[in-house]
Each structure stands twice: as structure tokens, then as C-alpha cells.
Amino acid sequence: MFLSGFATSALAAEAKQDFTLVNKTGYELESVFVSPGHADAWGEDVMGRDTLGDGEYVHISFKRAEKTCEWDLKVVYKVDSSSAVWHDIDLCSVSKITIRYNKNTDKTTASYE
């Protein structure tokens, strides 16, 4: 039983963390950053293109040496360089992230599939 549980955990840790990001905020995104959960630095923009317009999506594919499923996500808006951040997203089980902005609450939210 222990060996079986260990093998499952090892496979999950080696899974690809690629995902599709869907922008339904009403605004253009300038950059997207993904880092291991609660890392000290964001690194480079991982979007692979200049910007992501409202209603558009991008498949984000990256290789990481870290053996973790928990990742943080940061998006930066083009209009005013403000940002939104989410922590501890399980990218071993999430393949699509849709973000939305609510003008009434001034909050950007994310849903995961």
C-alpha cells in the first residue's frame, strides 16, 4: 500500500503543468507569470506572445525542474499595470484557468477546470 501511494505521488509530481488561460476580464493582459507556490521571485513572462485580449485564450506550456503541483499565477493588466495573484493552484489537476474582472467589486477572480 505504501509503495502504491508513493508511486501515485511521484507520477503526479512529474505531470506536466501546462494549462490554458482564458481572459474574460474585459481588458487586455500584458503579461502572465507562473512560479512554484509562494516563491520569492516570479521570473519571466510565460505567455509566449505580446498580449492577451479580452475573450482570447493562450495555451501556456513550460518546463520546470521543481517537483511540485502547487503553483502561483500572476496576471498584469495592460491598461494600468495593475495585477492579480492566485496562490497554490494545483496544475497537476487543472488544465484550464478562466479569469474574470468584476467592476463593482474591483476584483479579478479565477475559476479552474
PyMOL commands that place a pseudoatom at each C-alpha (Angstrom):
pseudoatom trace, name=CA, resn=MET, resi=1, chain=A, elem=C, hetatm=0, pos=[0.000, 0.000, 0.000]
pseudoatom trace, name=CA, resn=PHE, resi=2, chain=A, elem=C, hetatm=0, pos=[2.785, 2.448, 0.868]
pseudoatom trace, name=CA, resn=LEU, resi=3, chain=A, elem=C, hetatm=0, pos=[4.555, 1.731, -2.401]
pseudoatom trace, name=CA, resn=SER, resi=4, chain=A, elem=C, hetatm=0, pos=[1.364, 2.265, -4.388]
pseudoatom trace, name=CA, resn=GLY, resi=5, chain=A, elem=C, hetatm=0, pos=[0.724, 5.639, -2.705]
pseudoatom trace, name=CA, resn=PHE, resi=6, chain=A, elem=C, hetatm=0, pos=[4.314, 6.682, -3.285]
pseudoatom trace, name=CA, resn=ALA, resi=7, chain=A, elem=C, hetatm=0, pos=[4.133, 5.766, -6.980]
pseudoatom trace, name=CA, resn=THR, resi=8, chain=A, elem=C, hetatm=0, pos=[0.947, 7.812, -7.402]
pseudoatom trace, name=CA, resn=SER, resi=9, chain=A, elem=C, hetatm=0, pos=[2.511, 10.841, -5.700]
pseudoatom trace, name=CA, resn=ALA, resi=10, chain=A, elem=C, hetatm=0, pos=[5.647, 10.546, -7.810]
pseudoatom trace, name=CA, resn=LEU, resi=11, chain=A, elem=C, hetatm=0, pos=[3.617, 10.412, -11.019]
pseudoatom trace, name=CA, resn=ALA, resi=12, chain=A, elem=C, hetatm=0, pos=[1.605, 13.474, -10.007]
pseudoatom trace, name=CA, resn=ALA, resi=13, chain=A, elem=C, hetatm=0, pos=[4.772, 15.394, -9.224]
pseudoatom trace, name=CA, resn=GLU, resi=14, chain=A, elem=C, hetatm=0, pos=[6.177, 14.569, -12.661]
pseudoatom trace, name=CA, resn=ALA, resi=15, chain=A, elem=C, hetatm=0, pos=[2.987, 15.558, -14.506]
pseudoatom trace, name=CA, resn=LYS, resi=16, chain=A, elem=C, hetatm=0, pos=[3.102, 18.462, -16.920]
pseudoatom trace, name=CA, resn=GLN, resi=17, chain=A, elem=C, hetatm=0, pos=[1.818, 21.714, -15.512]
pseudoatom trace, name=CA, resn=ASP, resi=18, chain=A, elem=C, hetatm=0, pos=[0.696, 23.098, -18.883]
pseudoatom trace, name=CA, resn=PHE, resi=19, chain=A, elem=C, hetatm=0, pos=[-2.655, 24.883, -18.917]
pseudoatom trace, name=CA, resn=THR, resi=20, chain=A, elem=C, hetatm=0, pos=[-4.920, 27.120, -20.989]
pseudoatom trace, name=CA, resn=LEU, resi=21, chain=A, elem=C, hetatm=0, pos=[-5.539, 30.630, -19.698]
pseudoatom trace, name=CA, resn=VAL, resi=22, chain=A, elem=C, hetatm=0, pos=[-8.817, 32.260, -20.783]
pseudoatom trace, name=CA, resn=ASN, resi=23, chain=A, elem=C, hetatm=0, pos=[-9.179, 36.039, -20.430]
pseudoatom trace, name=CA, resn=LYS, resi=24, chain=A, elem=C, hetatm=0, pos=[-12.760, 37.142, -19.744]
pseudoatom trace, name=CA, resn=THR, resi=25, chain=A, elem=C, hetatm=0, pos=[-11.844, 40.275, -17.799]
pseudoatom trace, name=CA, resn=GLY, resi=26, chain=A, elem=C, hetatm=0, pos=[-12.929, 42.889, -20.319]
pseudoatom trace, name=CA, resn=TYR, resi=27, chain=A, elem=C, hetatm=0, pos=[-9.330, 44.102, -20.514]
pseudoatom trace, name=CA, resn=GLU, resi=28, chain=A, elem=C, hetatm=0, pos=[-6.083, 43.201, -22.274]
pseudoatom trace, name=CA, resn=LEU, resi=29, chain=A, elem=C, hetatm=0, pos=[-3.421, 41.333, -20.297]
pseudoatom trace, name=CA, resn=GLU, resi=30, chain=A, elem=C, hetatm=0, pos=[0.154, 42.470, -20.727]
pseudoatom trace, name=CA, resn=SER, resi=31, chain=A, elem=C, hetatm=0, pos=[1.935, 39.564, -19.044]
pseudoatom trace, name=CA, resn=VAL, resi=32, chain=A, elem=C, hetatm=0, pos=[1.465, 36.281, -17.174]
pseudoatom trace, name=CA, resn=PHE, resi=33, chain=A, elem=C, hetatm=0, pos=[3.797, 34.808, -14.582]
pseudoatom trace, name=CA, resn=VAL, resi=34, chain=A, elem=C, hetatm=0, pos=[3.804, 31.315, -13.068]
pseudoatom trace, name=CA, resn=SER, resi=35, chain=A, elem=C, hetatm=0, pos=[6.063, 30.285, -10.197]
pseudoatom trace, name=CA, resn=PRO, resi=36, chain=A, elem=C, hetatm=0, pos=[6.264, 27.462, -7.670]
pseudoatom trace, name=CA, resn=GLY, resi=37, chain=A, elem=C, hetatm=0, pos=[3.928, 28.089, -4.726]
pseudoatom trace, name=CA, resn=HIS, resi=38, chain=A, elem=C, hetatm=0, pos=[4.973, 31.140, -2.678]
pseudoatom trace, name=CA, resn=ALA, resi=39, chain=A, elem=C, hetatm=0, pos=[8.349, 31.518, -4.432]
pseudoatom trace, name=CA, resn=ASP, resi=40, chain=A, elem=C, hetatm=0, pos=[10.359, 34.683, -3.816]
pseudoatom trace, name=CA, resn=ALA, resi=41, chain=A, elem=C, hetatm=0, pos=[10.514, 35.686, -7.497]
pseudoatom trace, name=CA, resn=TRP, resi=42, chain=A, elem=C, hetatm=0, pos=[8.179, 35.483, -10.489]
pseudoatom trace, name=CA, resn=GLY, resi=43, chain=A, elem=C, hetatm=0, pos=[10.755, 35.011, -13.242]
pseudoatom trace, name=CA, resn=GLU, resi=44, chain=A, elem=C, hetatm=0, pos=[9.897, 35.710, -16.882]
pseudoatom trace, name=CA, resn=ASP, resi=45, chain=A, elem=C, hetatm=0, pos=[6.562, 36.292, -18.600]
pseudoatom trace, name=CA, resn=VAL, resi=46, chain=A, elem=C, hetatm=0, pos=[5.375, 32.816, -19.704]
pseudoatom trace, name=CA, resn=MET, resi=47, chain=A, elem=C, hetatm=0, pos=[2.639, 33.860, -22.095]
pseudoatom trace, name=CA, resn=GLY, resi=48, chain=A, elem=C, hetatm=0, pos=[4.724, 33.421, -25.240]
pseudoatom trace, name=CA, resn=ARG, resi=49, chain=A, elem=C, hetatm=0, pos=[3.095, 36.382, -27.032]
pseudoatom trace, name=CA, resn=ASP, resi=50, chain=A, elem=C, hetatm=0, pos=[2.807, 40.137, -26.659]
pseudoatom trace, name=CA, resn=THR, resi=51, chain=A, elem=C, hetatm=0, pos=[-0.635, 40.483, -25.047]
pseudoatom trace, name=CA, resn=LEU, resi=52, chain=A, elem=C, hetatm=0, pos=[-3.841, 38.542, -24.423]
pseudoatom trace, name=CA, resn=GLY, resi=53, chain=A, elem=C, hetatm=0, pos=[-7.004, 40.380, -25.411]
pseudoatom trace, name=CA, resn=ASP, resi=54, chain=A, elem=C, hetatm=0, pos=[-10.378, 40.066, -23.748]
pseudoatom trace, name=CA, resn=GLY, resi=55, chain=A, elem=C, hetatm=0, pos=[-12.149, 36.905, -24.943]
pseudoatom trace, name=CA, resn=GLU, resi=56, chain=A, elem=C, hetatm=0, pos=[-8.880, 35.334, -26.085]
pseudoatom trace, name=CA, resn=TYR, resi=57, chain=A, elem=C, hetatm=0, pos=[-7.024, 32.361, -24.665]
pseudoatom trace, name=CA, resn=VAL, resi=58, chain=A, elem=C, hetatm=0, pos=[-3.463, 31.110, -24.700]
pseudoatom trace, name=CA, resn=HIS, resi=59, chain=A, elem=C, hetatm=0, pos=[-2.034, 27.667, -24.017]
pseudoatom trace, name=CA, resn=ILE, resi=60, chain=A, elem=C, hetatm=0, pos=[0.840, 28.059, -21.585]
pseudoatom trace, name=CA, resn=SER, resi=61, chain=A, elem=C, hetatm=0, pos=[3.410, 25.324, -21.866]
pseudoatom trace, name=CA, resn=PHE, resi=62, chain=A, elem=C, hetatm=0, pos=[6.510, 25.334, -19.741]
pseudoatom trace, name=CA, resn=LYS, resi=63, chain=A, elem=C, hetatm=0, pos=[9.100, 23.008, -18.281]
pseudoatom trace, name=CA, resn=ARG, resi=64, chain=A, elem=C, hetatm=0, pos=[10.030, 23.284, -14.641]
pseudoatom trace, name=CA, resn=ALA, resi=65, chain=A, elem=C, hetatm=0, pos=[12.601, 21.340, -12.661]
pseudoatom trace, name=CA, resn=GLU, resi=66, chain=A, elem=C, hetatm=0, pos=[10.586, 21.640, -9.452]
pseudoatom trace, name=CA, resn=LYS, resi=67, chain=A, elem=C, hetatm=0, pos=[8.652, 18.509, -8.484]
pseudoatom trace, name=CA, resn=THR, resi=68, chain=A, elem=C, hetatm=0, pos=[5.535, 20.237, -7.214]
pseudoatom trace, name=CA, resn=CYS, resi=69, chain=A, elem=C, hetatm=0, pos=[1.924, 20.523, -8.289]
pseudoatom trace, name=CA, resn=GLU, resi=70, chain=A, elem=C, hetatm=0, pos=[1.239, 23.768, -6.369]
pseudoatom trace, name=CA, resn=TRP, resi=71, chain=A, elem=C, hetatm=0, pos=[1.902, 26.929, -8.408]
pseudoatom trace, name=CA, resn=ASP, resi=72, chain=A, elem=C, hetatm=0, pos=[1.163, 30.642, -8.139]
pseudoatom trace, name=CA, resn=LEU, resi=73, chain=A, elem=C, hetatm=0, pos=[-0.254, 32.701, -11.015]
pseudoatom trace, name=CA, resn=LYS, resi=74, chain=A, elem=C, hetatm=0, pos=[0.060, 36.442, -11.615]
pseudoatom trace, name=CA, resn=VAL, resi=75, chain=A, elem=C, hetatm=0, pos=[-1.527, 38.426, -14.452]
pseudoatom trace, name=CA, resn=VAL, resi=76, chain=A, elem=C, hetatm=0, pos=[-0.735, 42.054, -15.257]
pseudoatom trace, name=CA, resn=TYR, resi=77, chain=A, elem=C, hetatm=0, pos=[-3.254, 44.330, -16.983]
pseudoatom trace, name=CA, resn=LYS, resi=78, chain=A, elem=C, hetatm=0, pos=[-2.022, 46.421, -19.910]
pseudoatom trace, name=CA, resn=VAL, resi=79, chain=A, elem=C, hetatm=0, pos=[-4.294, 49.420, -19.200]
pseudoatom trace, name=CA, resn=ASP, resi=80, chain=A, elem=C, hetatm=0, pos=[-2.756, 50.395, -15.837]
pseudoatom trace, name=CA, resn=SER, resi=81, chain=A, elem=C, hetatm=0, pos=[-0.133, 47.734, -14.969]
pseudoatom trace, name=CA, resn=SER, resi=82, chain=A, elem=C, hetatm=0, pos=[-2.236, 46.539, -12.014]
pseudoatom trace, name=CA, resn=SER, resi=83, chain=A, elem=C, hetatm=0, pos=[-2.072, 42.837, -11.245]
pseudoatom trace, name=CA, resn=ALA, resi=84, chain=A, elem=C, hetatm=0, pos=[-3.981, 39.933, -9.756]
pseudoatom trace, name=CA, resn=VAL, resi=85, chain=A, elem=C, hetatm=0, pos=[-2.383, 36.963, -7.991]
pseudoatom trace, name=CA, resn=TRP, resi=86, chain=A, elem=C, hetatm=0, pos=[-3.581, 33.465, -7.060]
pseudoatom trace, name=CA, resn=HIS, resi=87, chain=A, elem=C, hetatm=0, pos=[-1.644, 31.058, -4.849]
pseudoatom trace, name=CA, resn=ASP, resi=88, chain=A, elem=C, hetatm=0, pos=[-1.345, 27.266, -4.664]
pseudoatom trace, name=CA, resn=ILE, resi=89, chain=A, elem=C, hetatm=0, pos=[-3.110, 26.275, -7.872]
pseudoatom trace, name=CA, resn=ASP, resi=90, chain=A, elem=C, hetatm=0, pos=[-2.799, 22.512, -8.412]
pseudoatom trace, name=CA, resn=LEU, resi=91, chain=A, elem=C, hetatm=0, pos=[-1.552, 22.486, -12.006]
pseudoatom trace, name=CA, resn=CYS, resi=92, chain=A, elem=C, hetatm=0, pos=[-1.300, 18.691, -11.933]
pseudoatom trace, name=CA, resn=SER, resi=93, chain=A, elem=C, hetatm=0, pos=[-5.113, 18.566, -11.935]
pseudoatom trace, name=CA, resn=VAL, resi=94, chain=A, elem=C, hetatm=0, pos=[-6.055, 21.931, -13.523]
pseudoatom trace, name=CA, resn=SER, resi=95, chain=A, elem=C, hetatm=0, pos=[-5.893, 22.236, -17.307]
pseudoatom trace, name=CA, resn=LYS, resi=96, chain=A, elem=C, hetatm=0, pos=[-7.878, 25.457, -17.818]
pseudoatom trace, name=CA, resn=ILE, resi=97, chain=A, elem=C, hetatm=0, pos=[-7.982, 28.701, -15.853]
pseudoatom trace, name=CA, resn=THR, resi=98, chain=A, elem=C, hetatm=0, pos=[-10.574, 31.350, -16.709]
pseudoatom trace, name=CA, resn=ILE, resi=99, chain=A, elem=C, hetatm=0, pos=[-10.165, 34.804, -15.203]
pseudoatom trace, name=CA, resn=ARG, resi=100, chain=A, elem=C, hetatm=0, pos=[-12.891, 37.448, -14.871]
pseudoatom trace, name=CA, resn=TYR, resi=101, chain=A, elem=C, hetatm=0, pos=[-12.940, 41.014, -13.591]
pseudoatom trace, name=CA, resn=ASN, resi=102, chain=A, elem=C, hetatm=0, pos=[-15.892, 42.453, -11.658]
pseudoatom trace, name=CA, resn=LYS, resi=103, chain=A, elem=C, hetatm=0, pos=[-16.069, 46.262, -11.935]
pseudoatom trace, name=CA, resn=ASN, resi=104, chain=A, elem=C, hetatm=0, pos=[-18.487, 46.541, -8.983]
pseudoatom trace, name=CA, resn=THR, resi=105, chain=A, elem=C, hetatm=0, pos=[-16.124, 44.821, -6.541]
pseudoatom trace, name=CA, resn=ASP, resi=106, chain=A, elem=C, hetatm=0, pos=[-12.873, 45.742, -8.359]
pseudoatom trace, name=CA, resn=LYS, resi=107, chain=A, elem=C, hetatm=0, pos=[-11.735, 42.114, -8.049]
pseudoatom trace, name=CA, resn=THR, resi=108, chain=A, elem=C, hetatm=0, pos=[-10.323, 39.641, -10.531]
pseudoatom trace, name=CA, resn=THR, resi=109, chain=A, elem=C, hetatm=0, pos=[-11.383, 36.052, -9.903]
pseudoatom trace, name=CA, resn=ALA, resi=110, chain=A, elem=C, hetatm=0, pos=[-10.296, 32.747, -11.374]
pseudoatom trace, name=CA, resn=SER, resi=111, chain=A, elem=C, hetatm=0, pos=[-12.148, 29.502, -11.993]
pseudoatom trace, name=CA, resn=TYR, resi=112, chain=A, elem=C, hetatm=0, pos=[-10.376, 26.186, -12.577]
pseudoatom trace, name=CA, resn=GLU, resi=113, chain=A, elem=C, hetatm=0, pos=[-11.212, 23.206, -14.729]
for i in range(1, 113): cmd.bond("trace and resi %d" % i, "trace and resi %d" % (i + 1))
show_as sticks, trace
zoom trace
